[in-house]
Amino acid sequence: MLANPSSARPPAFLLRLTESGWFWPLLLGLNLALHLPFFQQPPNSAHVWRQSNTMAVARNFAEEDMNILRPRVDRRRDTDGVTGMQFPSYEWVVALNYRVFGVHEAIPRVVNWLIFAAGLVGFYGLVRQLSGLRWLAAVGAWGLAWSPELFYHSINALPDVLALSASLWGLWFFLRWYGARGRSTDFGISLLAVALAGATKLQYLVVGAPMAVVVVQDLVRGRLSSRRLGWLALFGLVAVGLPVTWYAYALHLIDTSGLTDFGLEVRSATSLATALAILKDNLVSDTPELLLGFATFGLLLLGLGAVVGERKWQHPWFGPLLGWALALLAYHLLELRQMDAHQYYMLPHVPVLLLVAVVGAGWLSRQRARWAAPLLVLLLVAQPVLAWVRIVPARWLHGPRELAPELYYEASRAQLRAAAPDSALCLVGPDNSGCIYFYFLHKKGFGFSGRDDLFARDSTGQTYLTTCLRGGVHYLYTDDSVLVTDPRLGAYRPQLMEQVGRFRVLRFPRDSAARRP
């Protein structure tokens, strides 16, 4: 489906590059070089809240307890912070590196880039398995490397990159095992990879859709023995059962702790009008600009034309890939509210879209027109350029983005952190994320989103601030200049301990909890 080897005529340099062994040094070297200036940055820019929460969990593993079954958050009130979340595979690996090398901002970025690089290898193997052609596999891996959204998150503390990479390895090795008829190592690698992908982020279990279609096709045609069916049943039971078991356990931890930093629920659109608006943005803006990049999107359009013009639906791989696409569509609609501002939730779509783009590259290679080969080269060269232009100036240059400068810069951050002992429970806010301020200040305790939250009363008539003080809070970190002059806060007699920029650190007297204004 991806190519017709007998008529393909790719550019000669592309063949030489993929056959000579220079492709991987070029791809990984260029990608690393473009990312290298930003490895030392703290969490910054789009989705900084997600990066902060992820890195906080990793740091808490390293500093408190490496038990992977008991992940801990910073906004923990007066509890031990243990709560439910997706399987913290990435966080635990980062914590292991923290234990060895110390806590450094670069470690989560380096770890994620290495995982991302492994994903490129996995996608290369998958495309080669489907097409039989090295150069097309190289086109696929090249395109994945320069997805702007993935280019950004490949060095961010985002577990989705691990889930994506694991899912690609899982599908690749499943097809190797299924085609080889019995290599146990391929079966084992695929099973572990798919289970890891699904546990890390449940949506990556959609990679099982093409596997299921392949199996059903052979089952209908009577090509499967009872022994092979048994192995397939074991695969499905373990690959799905382990992630589902983890998420059931995670929900139990959330219910037990009452800490809801990680939402484990379906988030559909609230109305038809909202759904249509989100879908429009996803199709018109997010897909060409962020998920693929405009050059790859051009190959995608050529690939769609080739699928129709060359009747690719007659190819045996059309059904499995269509099943994969339909499963992704169902997931997209179920989680449509997340697709509005969380484009990384669409990363599972990228491999399928890239497979169609690879079809487009194969179609270009078969054209005899003089413009075809130069156009293919132009699109491939444009991919890294467009990824850099889309991401780097807007998200990594010019200092803090979507983050207070007092938290971004190390000197001011250290000054704020030193104002209260690390062991002290703190009240931190206003921070809607519930994690950004806590992470950068390296503090734990109670959070709030707005100043009025502090003085809201519960069913007993007690203010939230009084509840915090009785829970053991002695320090308030805030960048709300109005709050610090609010007479309602003044009634608790806080003392100013430190001021750095807009941030103030106040200490409450030990008898403040007894005062109930």
N, C-alpha and C positions, 0 to 999 in steps of 0.2 A: 504493500500500500504506500509506503513512504517513498519508494523510488522504483524505477524500471532500470535495472543495472545494464541491460543490453543497449539502451539508448542514451544513458546519462553521459554528459561530457562536461564535468566540472572544470573550473579554471585549473590550469596545470600547476600553478603555485600552491593551490589548495591541496591538491593530491600530494605534491612533494612534502608539504608541511605536515600532513597527517601521517604520511608513510615514513618520514625521516626521524620521527621522535621529538621534533622541536615544538609540536603543538602544545603539549602540556607546560613546558617551561615558559612559552610565550603567554598562554592564557593565565596561568597562575601567577607568573611574575608580573605581568601588567596589572592584574587585578590587585595583587598585594601592594604594588607600588602606588596605585591610586588611593588605596586605603591607608597606607602607612602613616601619613601625617596626622591621622585622627585617632590612632590607637590609644593615645594617652588622655583623650577627652573623657570627662565623666559623662554619665547619662545626659543627653541633651536633645533638644528639638522634638520632632513629632513623636508622640507616644512615649514621652519621657517618663510618664507615670508607670507604664508597663515595664520599662527598663529598671526603674527604681525598685518596684516591688520584687522583680525577679532577683536583682542583685542583693536586696535585703534578705530574702530567703536564703540565698547562697551564703551570705555573711553570717547569718544566724546558725546555719549548719556548722560552719567553720569555728565559730566562737562559742557555741553552746552545746550542740549535740549533733553528731554525724548520722544519726538514725534517719534513714531516708523515708521511713514510714511516719515521721513526726515533723513535718515542715512547720516553720514558725515565722510569723509576721511581726512587724514592729508595732503596728497599731493594735496592741493586745490588751489594753486596759490594765487590770491588775491580775491577769492570767499568765500562764507560761507561753502564750502565743501560738500554741499548736492549733492548726486548723486545716481544713481540706482545700485541695487545689488539684490542678492537673498533676500527673505523676512528675515529681521534681527531678527528672533525670538530668537535665541540663544544669539545674541549680546545684545538684550534688557533685557533678563533675567539676564545676567552677569552685565549689567549696573545697574539694580535694586539692585543687591547685592553690587555693588560698592557704591551706594547711602547709603546703610544701614551700611556696614562694612568698607568702605573706599577702595581705590584702592590697591589691593595686588595681587601679582603674583599667589597665590594659588587659588584665587576665580574662575577664568575660569576653572582651572583644576578640582576643587571640583565639580563645577556645571556640567561639562561634564561627570565626573565619575558617578554622580547620574543619569544623563540621560542615560548613558550606562547601569547602573544597571537596570533601568526601561526597557530597551530594552531586557535584558536577561529574565526578567519576561515575556515580550511580546512574545518572541520566545518560551519560555517554554509553555506558554498557547497555542500558535499556534500548536506546535508539539503534545501536549496532545489532542487538538481538532481533529487533523488529525489521530492520532494513538490510542487514548483512553488509553494510558499507561503512568503512571507517570515516570517510569524509563527511557523510551525512551525520554520523554520530558526533563528529567534531562540530558541525554546524549547530546541532542541538545543544551541546555543552556550552559552546560559545554564546548562544542566545540566552541560556539560563544564567550565565555569569553576568550578563549585562541587562537583565531585568532591573529597571530602576528601583522597584520596591525591594527586590532581593539584594541589590547592590547596597541599599541603605541598611537593611536589617542584617546583612551578613556579618557585620561587626557590632551589632547591638545585642544586648542581653535579652534575646527573644527565643523562647523554647520552640517556637514554630519552625525555626530553621532546622533544628534537630529532627523534628517530626517529619518535615518535608524530605530531608536527606534519607532518613530511615525508610520512609515509604517508597522512595525510588529504588533503594537497594532491595527492599522486600519484593517489589514487583519484578525487578530484573532477575533476581535469583529464583523467584517462583517460576518464571518462564524458562530459565535454564534447567531447573529441576524437571519441570513438566515436559520439556522437549527431550531431555536426556534420558527420561524414563528411569529414574531411580537413584540419582546421586544424592546420598543422604546429607552431605555437607551443604549442598545447595538448598535442600529442604530446610535444614536447621537454620541457616543464615536468613532465609526468607521468613521463616516463622518468627524468629527473634526480632527481626527488623520490623515486620508489620505490627507485632504486639507492642514493641517499643514506640512506634509511631502513633498508634492508637491510644496508648496510655498517656503519652506526652501531650497529645492534642487529639481528642476523639474524632474530629472531622477527617483525619487522615486515614481512617479506616475505609474511606471511599475507594482507596486503592484496591480494595478487594472486589470492586464491581467488575473490572475487566477479567479478573481471575474467575469470578463466578460465571461470567458469560462463556469463557473458554470451556470451563468444565461442563456447563449445561449443553453447549453445542456438541461436545463429544459424548455426553451421556445420551442425548437424543439419537445420535448416530450409532450408539452401541459400541463405542470404542474404549470404554472404561471397564477394567476388570474389578472384581469385588475387592481385591487387595488394594488396588490404587484408590478406590472409593473410600476405603477405610483410612488411608493416609490423608486423603483430602478432608474427610470428616474431622480427623484429629486436628488438622491445620486450622479449619474454621473454628472449632471449639476453643482451641487455645488462643488463636489470634484475636478473636472477639471476646472470649471469656475473660482473659486477663485484664484488658482495659475496662470492661464493664465492672468487673469485681473491684478494680481500683476506684472507679468513680463512685460506686456504692459506698465504699469505705470513706472516700473523701466527703461525701454528703453527710455521713455519720459524724465525721470530725467537725464539720461546720455546725451541725445541729447541737453537738455536745458543747462546743466552745462558744457558740454565738458570734464568732468572728467571721464576717462575710466579705473579706477583702477580695476573694476570688469568687466570681459569680459562675456557678455551674448550672446554667439553665438555657433553654431555647429563647431566643430574642427575635421574634418575628416583627414585621412591620405592624404599626398600630392602625393603619387605614389604607384603603386602596390608593388614595391620592399620594400618601407618603411612599407606598411601595413603588408606584410608577415613577416618582421623582428620584428615588434611590436607584432604581434600575436604569433610568436614563443616564444618571451620572456614571454609573458603573460601566455602561456600554460606550458612552460618548467620550468620557474623560479618563476614568480609572484604567480601563483596559489598554487603550493605545498609549497613554502617557506614562502610567506607573507600572502596570503588571508586565507589559512587553517592551515598551519604548516604540517610538514611531517607526523606526527601521524594521524591527521585528514584526510590527503590525502590518507593514507592507507585505512582508513574506506571508503572513497569515492570510491576507486577502488573496494573494496569488494561490495559496494552498487551498482555500475554499473554492476558488474557481477551478482548480485542478480536480478536486474531489467530484464536482458536478460534471465538468467537461470530460473527464476520463472515466466516469462511472466507477469511482473507487468503492462505492457501496457493494460492489460484487467481490471485493477482496475479502479473504477470510478474517483479516484483522479489523475490518470496519465495524463489525458487531461488537467485539470487546471494547474498542475505543469509544463507540457510541454509548455503550452501557456506562462507561466511566464518565463521559460527559453528562449523561442524564442523571447519574448519581450526584454529580457536582451541582447540577441545576437544582435538584431537590434540596441539597444542603444549603445552597445559596438562598433559596426562598425561605427556608426554615429560619435562617439566621440573618434575614434581610436587614434588620435594624442595625446589626453590627457592621454591615457592609457600607453604611453611610459614612462613617468617619474612621473606620478601622480597616484600611485596605489590606493589612497583612492577613486578615481573615480570608482573603481571596488568593493567597499563595497556593493553596491546593489546586487552583485552576491552571496555574502557569505551565506545568508539564503537558497537559492536554493541548493547550493553546500552542505551545511550542512544537508539539508533534505535527500540528497542521502547518505551522510555519516551515518545518522541515520538509513537508510535502511541497510547499511553495518553492523552497530552494531546489528540490529535486526537479520540479517542473521547469524552473529557469535553466537548469543544467542541460535539459533536453531540447531547448530551443536553438534553432540554427541561426537565428538573427544575430547580427554583429553586436547589438546592444545588450544581449542577454547576460553574457559573462561579466562585462563591466558593471552592469546593474547589480548583479549578485555580489560582486566585490565591494561596490559602494555601500550596499546595505549592511554587509558584515563589518566594514570599517566604521560605519556610522554608529553601530550599536554601543561600543564603549564611550564614544564621544557624547552621545545623547544621554547615556546613563550618568556620566560625570556632570554634564551641564544641568540636568534635571535635579540632581541630589546635592552635590557638594556646595554650590553657592548658597542655596536656600536653607541647608540644614547643618552644615558643619563649619562654614566660615563665619567670621565676624562675631565670635564669642557665644554667649548664652542665647538660646532660642527656647521660648516657652518655659523659662526657668529664671528665677531671681539671680542677679549677678552675685549677690552675697553668698549664695549656695554654690554657684558654678566655680568661682575662683577659690583655689586651695587655701590661700592665706586667710581670707575672711571666713571661710568654712571652718577652718581650724580654730579661729578665735571664738566663733559661736559655740562650737562643740565644747571647748574648754570651760565655758561659763558654768556648766553644770556637770557633776560626775556622771560617767557613763552608766553607773548602776542606778541612778536616780530615775524614778518614774516622772515623766514630763507630760505636760499638756501642750499640744502643738497645733498651730493653725493660724488663720483659716486656710485650710488646704482641702479642696474638694476631692482630691485623689486619695487622701488618707495615707499616702505612702511617700510622696516626694520629699516633703520636709523631714519626715522621720529618717529617711535613708541618708540624706545629705548631712543632717545634724548628728547622725549616729545615736539616736535616742529611741526610747521605747515608752509606751504609755497610752494616754488618751488623746484622741484627735477631735477637732471640730471644724465645720465648714464655714460658719459665719459667726460674728460676735453674739448675735441673739441666741445662738444655740447654747451658749454658756449659761444663760439666765432663764432658759426654758425650764418649766417645772414638771416633775413627774407626778404620778397619781398620789404621792404622799405630800406633795407641795414642796419637795426639795429641788433646788436648782441643779442643773447638770454640773456646774462648777463645784458645788458642794459635794456632789457624788464623787467627782474626780479627786477632790482633796481627801475625802474619807477613804478613797481607794489607795491613797499613798502618794499622790502627786505633791511635789514641793516646788516645781519650776514651771513657768509658762514661757514658751517661745512663740513670738508672734511678730508679724510685719504689719499689723493693723494699727495705724497711728491713732485712729479714733477710739479703738478699744482701750488703749492704755490710759486715756483720759476719761473713760466712762465712769461716772460715780458708782455704778453698780459693781464694777470691778474694784474701785477704790475702797469699798466697804470691807473687802477682804484684806486690806492693808498689805498689798504686795510691794516688795522692794526691788528697785531697778539694780540689776547686777552687771549688765553689759548692754551696750548698744553698738551694732555694726550696720551701718547704712540704715535701711528701713527696719531692720530686725532688732527687737529688744528681748532681753532675757530677764524675767522677773522671778523673784523668790518669795514664796508665801510663808508667813510665820507658821509655826507648828500648831498654833491654836486657831488657824483660819477656818478649819473644817467645822469648828463649833459655832462659827458665825453664820447665821442664815438670814441674809437680808431679803 
